[in-house]
Amino acid sequence: MRPYRWRILSGILLLFIITDAVSPAEDSDSSEIVIEQKDWKVGIAVLATENNDAALISAASLIPRLIRDELSGIESHRLTDAEKLQLLDNAIEKKEIESYARLSSLYSGRDDQLFNLNADPSTLKEIEKQILAESLIGNDWRNLSRDISSVPEKMQVLYPGPPNGGELWNVDSFSVDAFRKEAHLDVLIIGSIVKVRDYYGIRISALGPAGEDVLWEGAGGENDLETISAEAGAAARSLILGRPWAAITVQTDPPEAVISVNGKSAGVGLWKDSTMEPGVIILKVTAPGYAPKVSTVVLNPNEVKTVEVSLMETVQPQVLIRSEPSGASLRLGSIWLGRAPLSVNQPDRVMSVTVEKEGYTTRTVPLYPEAERLTIPLNLALGNPVEELAASRNKLYNSIAWFSFSLAPTIILLGVSQNYANMNFNSSTPEDMDRSYNAYQVSYGLMWGGVAINVVLLTNVLFKLSRYLKAAEGLSD
């Protein structure tokens, strides 16, 4: 009977583990906060004016549009710690309000039951339990620690327009900050403009979660409006990006030269970027028939830099080598040339160029002396399906073996804990009862630790099985 009993226990335990592993997971901790906001919304408003002067109204609309053009290249906002904390507070406050609303509804239902002479006592008891549970949930939200690590580092920047259409907002509210919040804008660029004879008095600021930042304030003539807009846009750029920036413009001679920045193709002839991280960049300019030029450019915070690169014609013709996709490493024999696209001296004989890029099949192609351009397409690397199937099969077998080995300690601990439970039940003295109970708790806890390990290893088996089936499908295809 004993071997039969152990088989039954083993089967029951295995069934429990499998059922536990494949059953739906319980609801996560009620106090787990999720940041629902995915975008950082920036609104730009028409400047406020005091009269209907045509030139004044035109300038009040022109300046915000020019600022919008200055910010057009910004794609993401890096959140500061204060902004992360504000997002957490907003999300937690929303959860508290939702919990309070549910609690108010439960209290109302309980009052209805109390004043109902025909009310079912069990219903009242169930409502009391729900009130207690909801009170605990609300208390959890109020005491939840503000861990900003759960907030994303960046958010995509959007420039939504007003609901009635257009790009610029008209702020007609007594409280500008209340208007910003009601419009669901993270940042609102506002300002005012007055005209005194031939000069404009202008004040432009950005209103965000941390308060108001003045972007530009002063006076200027009509010819200064573009410069004022550029300076205000530059001041707003750090606020929208959430970090320091540097702007660079690279112009080449000849205009067909290829511009590469830090080993990546950036443009041809002319390249601009006003959202660069301050620091050092490696600028490389190449063109067929010209000697390549490599230079190091230092970008300081909030600096606007223009770099003009003139290439020298070479006596020896050049060959422009490109890869699809770009950025592949090029080798001429054992000599590393750089990353495509780039120009090399035209060879005097046929030579072999090796093209390598991670995730793609390495290619070696001939480079002929008369070639002026060479474009090399790369194919995605595909593994050997037979080898992948064999490797996934071995991993599946190993995972099954580990899972099988892990069952033995769990089953043994189950039997040991059961024996201690029986000893406790049959104990005749308090000392024996206390000793057997302590031993039962230890063995029972270890048994559940073994079950946890079994579940992890069974999950690994199921994962390896899915990988094996996927490899088998790839082989059949």
ZIQUIMO-V37631 format. One record per pair of residues at least 12 apart in sequence whose ideal C-beta (glycine too) atoms are under 8 Angstrom apart, sorted by sequence separation. I is the first residue (numbers start at 1). GAP is how many residues later the second one is. D is the distance in Angstrom with one decimal. If there is no record, write none. Layout:
i->I gap->GAP d->D
i->I gap->GAP d->D
This chain:
i->47 gap->12 d->7.5
i->48 gap->12 d->7.4
i->176 gap->12 d->7.0
i->191 gap->12 d->5.5
i->204 gap->12 d->4.6
i->216 gap->12 d->6.0
i->256 gap->12 d->6.4
i->257 gap->12 d->6.4
i->259 gap->12 d->4.8
i->282 gap->12 d->6.8
i->283 gap->12 d->5.0
i->295 gap->12 d->7.8
i->327 gap->12 d->5.5
i->328 gap->12 d->5.0
i->330 gap->12 d->6.8
i->332 gap->12 d->7.2
i->352 gap->12 d->5.3
i->353 gap->12 d->5.6
i->424 gap->12 d->4.1
i->47 gap->13 d->3.9
i->191 gap->13 d->3.8
i->203 gap->13 d->7.5
i->204 gap->13 d->7.3
i->234 gap->13 d->7.9
i->255 gap->13 d->7.8
i->256 gap->13 d->6.3
i->282 gap->13 d->7.8
i->283 gap->13 d->7.4
i->326 gap->13 d->7.9
i->327 gap->13 d->6.7
i->352 gap->13 d->7.3
i->353 gap->13 d->7.6
i->363 gap->13 d->6.2
i->423 gap->13 d->4.1
i->424 gap->13 d->5.0
i->46 gap->14 d->5.5
i->47 gap->14 d->7.8
i->110 gap->14 d->6.8
i->113 gap->14 d->6.4
i->169 gap->14 d->7.1
i->176 gap->14 d->6.0
i->190 gap->14 d->7.6
i->191 gap->14 d->6.4
i->202 gap->14 d->6.7
i->203 gap->14 d->4.7
i->255 gap->14 d->4.0
i->282 gap->14 d->6.1
i->283 gap->14 d->5.3
i->295 gap->14 d->7.4
i->326 gap->14 d->5.7
i->330 gap->14 d->8.0
i->352 gap->14 d->6.2
i->353 gap->14 d->4.9
i->46 gap->15 d->5.6
i->189 gap->15 d->6.9
i->190 gap->15 d->6.1
i->202 gap->15 d->7.2
i->216 gap->15 d->5.6
i->254 gap->15 d->7.9
i->255 gap->15 d->7.5
i->281 gap->15 d->7.5
i->282 gap->15 d->8.0
i->326 gap->15 d->6.1
i->340 gap->15 d->7.3
i->351 gap->15 d->7.3
i->352 gap->15 d->7.1
i->363 gap->15 d->6.4
i->421 gap->15 d->8.0
i->47 gap->16 d->6.1
i->189 gap->16 d->7.5
i->190 gap->16 d->7.8
i->202 gap->16 d->6.7
i->216 gap->16 d->4.0
i->250 gap->16 d->7.7
i->280 gap->16 d->6.1
i->281 gap->16 d->5.1
i->293 gap->16 d->5.9
i->321 gap->16 d->7.9
i->337 gap->16 d->8.0
i->350 gap->16 d->5.3
i->351 gap->16 d->4.9
i->420 gap->16 d->5.2
i->423 gap->16 d->7.9
i->424 gap->16 d->5.9
i->47 gap->17 d->6.5
i->110 gap->17 d->4.8
i->171 gap->17 d->7.6
i->189 gap->17 d->5.0
i->190 gap->17 d->6.2
i->201 gap->17 d->7.8
i->202 gap->17 d->7.0
i->215 gap->17 d->4.4
i->250 gap->17 d->7.6
i->252 gap->17 d->5.5
i->280 gap->17 d->7.2
i->323 gap->17 d->3.8
i->350 gap->17 d->6.9
i->361 gap->17 d->6.6
i->420 gap->17 d->7.8
i->423 gap->17 d->7.9
i->46 gap->18 d->6.0
i->109 gap->18 d->5.6
i->110 gap->18 d->6.9
i->188 gap->18 d->7.3
i->189 gap->18 d->7.8
i->201 gap->18 d->5.1
i->202 gap->18 d->6.8
i->251 gap->18 d->7.3
i->252 gap->18 d->7.4
i->280 gap->18 d->5.5
i->281 gap->18 d->6.6
i->293 gap->18 d->5.9
i->322 gap->18 d->5.4
i->323 gap->18 d->7.4
i->333 gap->18 d->7.3
i->350 gap->18 d->5.7
i->360 gap->18 d->4.0
i->361 gap->18 d->4.9
i->45 gap->19 d->6.6
i->169 gap->19 d->7.2
i->171 gap->19 d->6.0
i->187 gap->19 d->5.7
i->188 gap->19 d->4.8
i->200 gap->19 d->6.5
i->216 gap->19 d->6.4
i->251 gap->19 d->5.3
i->262 gap->19 d->5.7
i->263 gap->19 d->7.1
i->279 gap->19 d->7.7
i->280 gap->19 d->7.4
i->292 gap->19 d->7.4
i->321 gap->19 d->5.6
i->322 gap->19 d->4.3
i->332 gap->19 d->6.1
i->333 gap->19 d->6.8
i->350 gap->19 d->7.0
i->360 gap->19 d->6.4
i->361 gap->19 d->7.4
i->420 gap->19 d->4.6
i->421 gap->19 d->5.3
i->44 gap->20 d->4.8
i->187 gap->20 d->7.0
i->188 gap->20 d->7.7
i->199 gap->20 d->5.1
i->200 gap->20 d->6.0
i->215 gap->20 d->4.1
i->250 gap->20 d->7.2
i->261 gap->20 d->5.6
i->262 gap->20 d->5.4
i->279 gap->20 d->6.1
i->291 gap->20 d->6.3
i->321 gap->20 d->6.6
i->332 gap->20 d->7.6
i->347 gap->20 d->5.9
i->349 gap->20 d->6.3
i->360 gap->20 d->6.0
i->361 gap->20 d->5.0
i->420 gap->20 d->3.8
i->106 gap->21 d->6.0
i->110 gap->21 d->6.6
i->162 gap->21 d->7.7
i->187 gap->21 d->4.5
i->199 gap->21 d->6.8
i->200 gap->21 d->7.3
i->215 gap->21 d->5.4
i->249 gap->21 d->7.6
i->250 gap->21 d->4.7
i->261 gap->21 d->7.2
i->263 gap->21 d->7.9
i->278 gap->21 d->5.2
i->290 gap->21 d->3.7
i->291 gap->21 d->5.0
i->320 gap->21 d->6.4
i->321 gap->21 d->6.1
i->332 gap->21 d->5.9
i->347 gap->21 d->7.9
i->348 gap->21 d->5.8
i->353 gap->21 d->7.4
i->355 gap->21 d->5.0
i->357 gap->21 d->5.8
i->359 gap->21 d->6.6
i->360 gap->21 d->5.7
i->361 gap->21 d->7.8
i->186 gap->22 d->6.4
i->199 gap->22 d->5.8
i->200 gap->22 d->7.4
i->213 gap->22 d->7.8
i->249 gap->22 d->7.4
i->250 gap->22 d->7.7
i->261 gap->22 d->6.1
i->277 gap->22 d->7.8
i->278 gap->22 d->6.0
i->290 gap->22 d->6.4
i->291 gap->22 d->7.8
i->320 gap->22 d->7.6
i->321 gap->22 d->7.4
i->331 gap->22 d->7.2
i->332 gap->22 d->7.9
i->347 gap->22 d->5.5
i->359 gap->22 d->5.9
i->44 gap->23 d->6.2
i->186 gap->23 d->6.7
i->198 gap->23 d->6.0
i->249 gap->23 d->4.8
i->260 gap->23 d->7.5
i->261 gap->23 d->7.9
i->276 gap->23 d->5.7
i->278 gap->23 d->4.5
i->290 gap->23 d->5.7
i->291 gap->23 d->4.9
i->320 gap->23 d->5.1
i->321 gap->23 d->6.4
i->330 gap->23 d->6.0
i->331 gap->23 d->4.3
i->346 gap->23 d->6.2
i->353 gap->23 d->7.5
i->355 gap->23 d->6.5
i->417 gap->23 d->5.7
i->420 gap->23 d->5.8
i->44 gap->24 d->5.3
i->106 gap->24 d->5.4
i->107 gap->24 d->6.8
i->191 gap->24 d->8.0
i->198 gap->24 d->7.3
i->204 gap->24 d->8.0
i->248 gap->24 d->7.3
i->259 gap->24 d->7.3
i->260 gap->24 d->4.3
i->283 gap->24 d->6.8
i->285 gap->24 d->4.7
i->287 gap->24 d->5.6
i->289 gap->24 d->6.1
i->290 gap->24 d->6.2
i->319 gap->24 d->6.6
i->330 gap->24 d->7.3
i->346 gap->24 d->7.9
i->106 gap->25 d->4.9
i->160 gap->25 d->7.5
i->200 gap->25 d->7.4
i->247 gap->25 d->7.7
i->248 gap->25 d->5.9
i->259 gap->25 d->7.6
i->260 gap->25 d->7.5
i->278 gap->25 d->7.5
i->286 gap->25 d->7.9
i->289 gap->25 d->6.5
i->318 gap->25 d->4.3
i->319 gap->25 d->5.6
i->330 gap->25 d->6.1
i->331 gap->25 d->7.2
i->346 gap->25 d->7.1
i->189 gap->26 d->7.3
i->202 gap->26 d->6.1
i->213 gap->26 d->6.1
i->247 gap->26 d->7.0
i->259 gap->26 d->5.7
i->260 gap->26 d->7.4
i->283 gap->26 d->7.4
i->285 gap->26 d->6.3
i->318 gap->26 d->6.7
i->319 gap->26 d->7.5
i->329 gap->26 d->7.4
i->346 gap->26 d->7.7
i->417 gap->26 d->4.0
i->180 gap->27 d->5.7
i->247 gap->27 d->3.9
i->258 gap->27 d->7.0
i->318 gap->27 d->6.4
i->319 gap->27 d->5.1
i->328 gap->27 d->4.9
i->329 gap->27 d->4.7
i->416 gap->27 d->4.6
i->417 gap->27 d->4.3
i->103 gap->28 d->6.8
i->106 gap->28 d->6.1
i->204 gap->28 d->4.6
i->247 gap->28 d->7.8
i->248 gap->28 d->5.9
i->257 gap->28 d->5.0
i->258 gap->28 d->5.2
i->289 gap->28 d->6.0
i->290 gap->28 d->6.4
i->317 gap->28 d->7.7
i->318 gap->28 d->6.3
i->319 gap->28 d->7.9
i->328 gap->28 d->6.2
i->329 gap->28 d->6.8
i->42 gap->29 d->7.3
i->245 gap->29 d->6.9
i->247 gap->29 d->6.9
i->257 gap->29 d->6.5
i->258 gap->29 d->6.7
i->288 gap->29 d->7.2
i->289 gap->29 d->5.1
i->316 gap->29 d->5.0
i->317 gap->29 d->4.1
i->328 gap->29 d->4.0
i->177 gap->30 d->6.0
i->206 gap->30 d->5.6
i->245 gap->30 d->5.6
i->246 gap->30 d->4.6
i->257 gap->30 d->3.9
i->274 gap->30 d->7.8
i->288 gap->30 d->4.4
i->316 gap->30 d->6.3
i->327 gap->30 d->6.6
i->413 gap->30 d->5.6
i->417 gap->30 d->5.4
i->103 gap->31 d->4.8
i->176 gap->31 d->5.9
i->208 gap->31 d->6.8
i->245 gap->31 d->6.6
i->246 gap->31 d->7.2
i->256 gap->31 d->5.9
i->287 gap->31 d->7.1
i->288 gap->31 d->6.7
i->314 gap->31 d->7.5
i->413 gap->31 d->7.9
i->416 gap->31 d->7.9
i->102 gap->32 d->5.5
i->103 gap->32 d->6.6
i->245 gap->32 d->7.6
i->246 gap->32 d->4.8
i->286 gap->32 d->7.7
i->288 gap->32 d->4.8
i->321 gap->32 d->6.8
i->323 gap->32 d->5.6
i->325 gap->32 d->7.2
i->328 gap->32 d->7.4
i->206 gap->33 d->5.4
i->244 gap->33 d->7.7
i->245 gap->33 d->7.2
i->246 gap->33 d->8.0
i->248 gap->33 d->7.8
i->250 gap->33 d->6.6
i->252 gap->33 d->5.4
i->254 gap->33 d->5.5
i->257 gap->33 d->7.1
i->287 gap->33 d->7.4
i->413 gap->33 d->5.2
i->414 gap->33 d->5.2
i->241 gap->34 d->6.3
i->243 gap->34 d->7.4
i->244 gap->34 d->5.2
i->286 gap->34 d->7.1
i->323 gap->34 d->6.9
i->413 gap->34 d->3.8
i->99 gap->35 d->6.2
i->103 gap->35 d->6.3
i->250 gap->35 d->7.7
i->252 gap->35 d->7.5
i->325 gap->35 d->8.0
i->332 gap->35 d->7.6
i->40 gap->36 d->7.9
i->254 gap->36 d->6.8
i->340 gap->36 d->7.5
i->40 gap->37 d->4.0
i->237 gap->37 d->6.8
i->410 gap->37 d->6.1
i->413 gap->37 d->5.7
i->99 gap->38 d->5.4
i->100 gap->38 d->6.4
i->237 gap->38 d->7.4
i->40 gap->39 d->8.0
i->99 gap->39 d->4.1
i->410 gap->40 d->3.5
i->409 gap->41 d->5.2
i->410 gap->41 d->5.8
i->96 gap->42 d->6.4
i->99 gap->42 d->6.1
i->410 gap->43 d->7.7
i->406 gap->44 d->7.1
i->410 gap->44 d->5.7
i->96 gap->45 d->4.8
i->95 gap->46 d->4.8
i->96 gap->46 d->6.4
i->321 gap->46 d->7.8
i->189 gap->47 d->6.2
i->406 gap->47 d->5.5
i->407 gap->47 d->6.3
i->319 gap->48 d->6.7
i->328 gap->48 d->7.4
i->406 gap->48 d->5.3
i->92 gap->49 d->5.7
i->248 gap->49 d->7.0
i->37 gap->50 d->6.3
i->259 gap->50 d->8.0
i->292 gap->50 d->6.8
i->328 gap->50 d->6.4
i->248 gap->51 d->6.3
i->292 gap->51 d->5.7
i->322 gap->51 d->7.4
i->324 gap->51 d->6.5
i->403 gap->51 d->7.0
i->406 gap->51 d->5.2
i->35 gap->52 d->5.6
i->92 gap->52 d->5.9
i->187 gap->52 d->6.7
i->257 gap->52 d->7.3
i->319 gap->52 d->5.3
i->320 gap->52 d->7.1
i->321 gap->52 d->7.9
i->322 gap->52 d->7.2
i->323 gap->52 d->7.6
i->324 gap->52 d->7.1
i->35 gap->53 d->7.4
i->187 gap->53 d->6.6
i->246 gap->53 d->3.6
i->290 gap->53 d->7.1
i->319 gap->53 d->6.2
i->320 gap->53 d->4.8
i->321 gap->53 d->4.8
i->322 gap->53 d->4.7
i->323 gap->53 d->5.1
i->324 gap->53 d->4.4
i->325 gap->53 d->7.0
i->92 gap->54 d->7.9
i->246 gap->54 d->6.5
i->257 gap->54 d->6.0
i->284 gap->54 d->7.5
i->319 gap->54 d->6.9
i->320 gap->54 d->7.3
i->321 gap->54 d->7.9
i->322 gap->54 d->7.1
i->323 gap->54 d->7.8
i->324 gap->54 d->6.5
i->403 gap->54 d->4.2
i->33 gap->55 d->6.6
i->36 gap->55 d->7.0
i->246 gap->55 d->6.6
i->251 gap->55 d->7.3
i->253 gap->55 d->7.3
i->286 gap->55 d->7.1
i->288 gap->55 d->5.7
i->317 gap->55 d->7.2
i->319 gap->55 d->6.0
i->321 gap->55 d->7.1
i->323 gap->55 d->6.2
i->402 gap->55 d->5.5
i->403 gap->55 d->5.6
i->35 gap->56 d->5.8
i->245 gap->56 d->7.3
i->246 gap->56 d->7.1
i->247 gap->56 d->7.2
i->248 gap->56 d->7.9
i->249 gap->56 d->7.4
i->250 gap->56 d->8.0
i->251 gap->56 d->7.5
i->252 gap->56 d->7.8
i->253 gap->56 d->7.2
i->286 gap->56 d->5.1
i->287 gap->56 d->6.1
i->34 gap->57 d->7.3
i->89 gap->57 d->7.3
i->244 gap->57 d->4.0
i->245 gap->57 d->6.6
i->246 gap->57 d->5.1
i->247 gap->57 d->4.4
i->248 gap->57 d->5.0
i->249 gap->57 d->4.7
i->250 gap->57 d->4.9
i->251 gap->57 d->5.2
i->252 gap->57 d->5.0
i->253 gap->57 d->4.4
i->254 gap->57 d->6.7
i->286 gap->57 d->3.8
i->403 gap->57 d->7.4
i->33 gap->58 d->5.4
i->88 gap->58 d->5.1
i->244 gap->58 d->6.5
i->246 gap->58 d->7.8
i->247 gap->58 d->6.9
i->248 gap->58 d->7.5
i->249 gap->58 d->7.1
i->250 gap->58 d->7.9
i->251 gap->58 d->7.3
i->252 gap->58 d->7.6
i->253 gap->58 d->6.8
i->284 gap->58 d->7.3
i->399 gap->58 d->7.1
i->402 gap->58 d->7.6
i->403 gap->58 d->5.2
i->33 gap->59 d->6.2
i->88 gap->59 d->7.8
i->246 gap->59 d->7.1
i->248 gap->59 d->6.5
i->250 gap->59 d->6.6
i->252 gap->59 d->7.1
i->88 gap->60 d->6.5
i->85 gap->61 d->5.8
i->265 gap->61 d->4.7
i->399 gap->61 d->4.9
i->400 gap->61 d->5.7
i->33 gap->62 d->7.1
i->88 gap->62 d->7.6
i->258 gap->62 d->7.1
i->264 gap->62 d->7.4
i->265 gap->62 d->7.1
i->399 gap->62 d->4.6
i->85 gap->63 d->5.9
i->88 gap->63 d->6.3
i->264 gap->63 d->5.8
i->84 gap->64 d->4.0
i->87 gap->64 d->5.6
i->238 gap->64 d->6.9
i->263 gap->64 d->7.0
i->399 gap->64 d->7.9
i->396 gap->65 d->7.4
i->399 gap->65 d->4.5
i->81 gap->67 d->6.0
i->84 gap->67 d->4.1
i->234 gap->68 d->7.0
i->396 gap->68 d->4.4
i->395 gap->69 d->5.1
i->396 gap->69 d->5.9
i->234 gap->70 d->7.4
i->396 gap->71 d->7.6
i->79 gap->72 d->6.5
i->392 gap->72 d->7.1
i->395 gap->72 d->7.2
i->396 gap->72 d->4.7
i->79 gap->73 d->7.1
i->395 gap->73 d->7.7
i->79 gap->74 d->6.4
i->78 gap->75 d->6.5
i->79 gap->75 d->6.9
i->263 gap->75 d->7.6
i->264 gap->75 d->7.5
i->265 gap->75 d->7.8
i->392 gap->75 d->4.9
i->393 gap->75 d->5.9
i->78 gap->76 d->5.4
i->79 gap->76 d->6.6
i->263 gap->76 d->4.7
i->265 gap->76 d->5.6
i->392 gap->76 d->4.3
i->77 gap->77 d->6.5
i->76 gap->78 d->4.6
i->77 gap->78 d->5.2
i->392 gap->78 d->7.8
i->393 gap->78 d->8.0
i->76 gap->79 d->6.7
i->77 gap->79 d->7.9
i->260 gap->79 d->7.3
i->389 gap->79 d->7.5
i->392 gap->79 d->4.4
i->76 gap->80 d->5.8
i->77 gap->80 d->5.2
i->391 gap->80 d->7.9
i->75 gap->81 d->6.7
i->76 gap->81 d->6.0
i->260 gap->81 d->7.3
i->75 gap->82 d->6.0
i->260 gap->82 d->7.3
i->389 gap->82 d->4.5
i->74 gap->83 d->5.2
i->157 gap->83 d->6.2
i->258 gap->83 d->5.0
i->388 gap->83 d->4.7
i->389 gap->83 d->6.1
i->258 gap->84 d->7.5
i->288 gap->84 d->5.8
i->258 gap->85 d->7.5
i->288 gap->85 d->7.0
i->389 gap->85 d->7.7
i->385 gap->86 d->6.9
i->388 gap->86 d->6.8
i->389 gap->86 d->5.2
i->388 gap->87 d->7.9
i->71 gap->88 d->7.6
i->154 gap->88 d->8.0
i->385 gap->89 d->4.9
i->386 gap->89 d->6.7
i->385 gap->90 d->4.4
i->68 gap->91 d->6.8
i->68 gap->99 d->6.5
i->68 gap->100 d->8.0
i->65 gap->102 d->7.2
i->65 gap->103 d->7.1
i->64 gap->104 d->5.3
i->31 gap->106 d->7.7
i->30 gap->107 d->5.1
i->61 gap->107 d->6.7
i->31 gap->109 d->4.2
i->77 gap->109 d->7.9
i->30 gap->110 d->6.2
i->31 gap->110 d->6.4
i->33 gap->111 d->6.8
i->31 gap->113 d->5.2
i->35 gap->115 d->7.1
i->40 gap->115 d->4.2
i->42 gap->115 d->6.2
i->44 gap->115 d->7.1
i->35 gap->116 d->5.5
i->39 gap->116 d->5.8
i->40 gap->116 d->6.9
i->42 gap->116 d->7.1
i->43 gap->116 d->7.4
i->33 gap->117 d->6.4
i->35 gap->117 d->6.8
i->38 gap->117 d->6.5
i->39 gap->117 d->5.2
i->40 gap->117 d->5.1
i->41 gap->117 d->5.2
i->42 gap->117 d->5.4
i->43 gap->117 d->6.6
i->37 gap->118 d->7.2
i->38 gap->118 d->6.9
i->39 gap->118 d->7.4
i->40 gap->118 d->7.1
i->41 gap->118 d->7.7
i->39 gap->119 d->4.8
i->41 gap->119 d->5.5
i->46 gap->122 d->4.9
i->67 gap->122 d->6.4
i->44 gap->123 d->7.2
i->45 gap->123 d->6.2
i->46 gap->123 d->7.1
i->48 gap->123 d->7.2
i->86 gap->123 d->4.9
i->44 gap->124 d->5.9
i->45 gap->124 d->4.2
i->46 gap->124 d->5.6
i->44 gap->125 d->6.9
i->45 gap->125 d->6.8
i->46 gap->125 d->7.9
i->64 gap->125 d->7.0
i->43 gap->126 d->5.0
i->45 gap->126 d->4.9
i->83 gap->126 d->5.9
i->64 gap->127 d->7.7
i->82 gap->127 d->7.5
i->83 gap->127 d->7.4
i->63 gap->128 d->7.4
i->82 gap->128 d->5.9
i->63 gap->130 d->7.3
i->80 gap->130 d->8.0
i->60 gap->133 d->5.2
i->59 gap->134 d->5.9
i->59 gap->136 d->7.9
i->43 gap->137 d->7.3
i->56 gap->137 d->6.5
i->67 gap->137 d->7.5
i->56 gap->138 d->7.6
i->56 gap->139 d->4.8
i->63 gap->139 d->7.2
i->43 gap->140 d->6.4
i->55 gap->140 d->6.8
i->59 gap->141 d->6.1
i->63 gap->141 d->7.3
i->43 gap->142 d->4.2
i->48 gap->142 d->7.5
i->53 gap->142 d->6.1
i->41 gap->143 d->6.4
i->42 gap->143 d->6.9
i->45 gap->143 d->6.3
i->47 gap->143 d->7.7
i->48 gap->143 d->7.1
i->49 gap->143 d->7.4
i->41 gap->144 d->5.0
i->42 gap->144 d->6.7
i->43 gap->144 d->7.2
i->44 gap->144 d->7.8
i->45 gap->144 d->6.5
i->47 gap->144 d->4.5
i->48 gap->144 d->4.4
i->49 gap->144 d->5.9
i->50 gap->144 d->5.9
i->56 gap->144 d->7.7
i->41 gap->145 d->5.1
i->42 gap->145 d->4.7
i->43 gap->145 d->4.8
i->44 gap->145 d->4.6
i->45 gap->145 d->4.8
i->47 gap->145 d->5.8
i->48 gap->145 d->7.4
i->49 gap->145 d->7.4
i->40 gap->146 d->5.0
i->41 gap->146 d->7.6
i->42 gap->146 d->7.8
i->43 gap->146 d->7.1
i->45 gap->146 d->7.6
i->47 gap->146 d->4.5
i->40 gap->147 d->7.5
i->42 gap->147 d->7.2
i->47 gap->155 d->7.4
i->47 gap->157 d->7.4
i->66 gap->159 d->7.5
i->70 gap->159 d->6.8
i->83 gap->159 d->7.6
i->66 gap->160 d->6.3
i->70 gap->160 d->6.1
i->63 gap->162 d->6.1
i->67 gap->162 d->5.3
i->70 gap->162 d->7.9
i->71 gap->162 d->5.9
i->80 gap->162 d->6.1
i->59 gap->163 d->7.5
i->62 gap->163 d->6.3
i->66 gap->163 d->3.4
i->70 gap->163 d->2.7
i->74 gap->163 d->6.8
i->77 gap->163 d->6.1
i->78 gap->163 d->6.5
i->79 gap->163 d->6.2
i->66 gap->164 d->7.3
i->69 gap->164 d->7.6
i->70 gap->164 d->6.9
i->77 gap->164 d->6.4
i->78 gap->164 d->3.6
i->63 gap->165 d->6.7
i->67 gap->165 d->5.6
i->71 gap->165 d->6.3
i->76 gap->165 d->7.8
i->77 gap->165 d->4.8
i->78 gap->165 d->4.9
i->59 gap->166 d->6.0
i->63 gap->166 d->5.0
i->67 gap->166 d->4.6
i->70 gap->166 d->7.5
i->71 gap->166 d->6.5
i->74 gap->166 d->5.1
i->55 gap->167 d->7.5
i->62 gap->167 d->7.7
i->66 gap->167 d->7.1
i->70 gap->167 d->7.1
i->74 gap->167 d->5.8
i->63 gap->169 d->7.5
i->67 gap->169 d->6.6
i->71 gap->169 d->5.8
i->42 gap->198 d->5.9
i->40 gap->200 d->7.8
i->73 gap->200 d->6.9
i->75 gap->200 d->7.7
i->73 gap->201 d->5.4
i->74 gap->201 d->5.7
i->73 gap->202 d->5.3
i->70 gap->204 d->7.5
i->14 gap->393 d->6.9
i->13 gap->394 d->7.4
i->10 gap->397 d->7.2
i->13 gap->397 d->6.6
i->13 gap->398 d->6.1
i->10 gap->401 d->5.6
i->13 gap->401 d->6.5
i->9 gap->402 d->6.5
i->6 gap->405 d->7.4
i->9 gap->405 d->6.6
i->9 gap->406 d->7.3
i->6 gap->409 d->7.7
i->20 gap->431 d->7.9
i->17 gap->434 d->6.5
i->21 gap->434 d->5.3
i->16 gap->435 d->7.9
i->20 gap->435 d->6.0
i->17 gap->437 d->4.9
i->21 gap->437 d->4.9
i->13 gap->438 d->7.9
i->17 gap->438 d->6.0
i->21 gap->438 d->5.9
i->18 gap->440 d->6.7
i->17 gap->441 d->5.9
i->21 gap->441 d->7.2
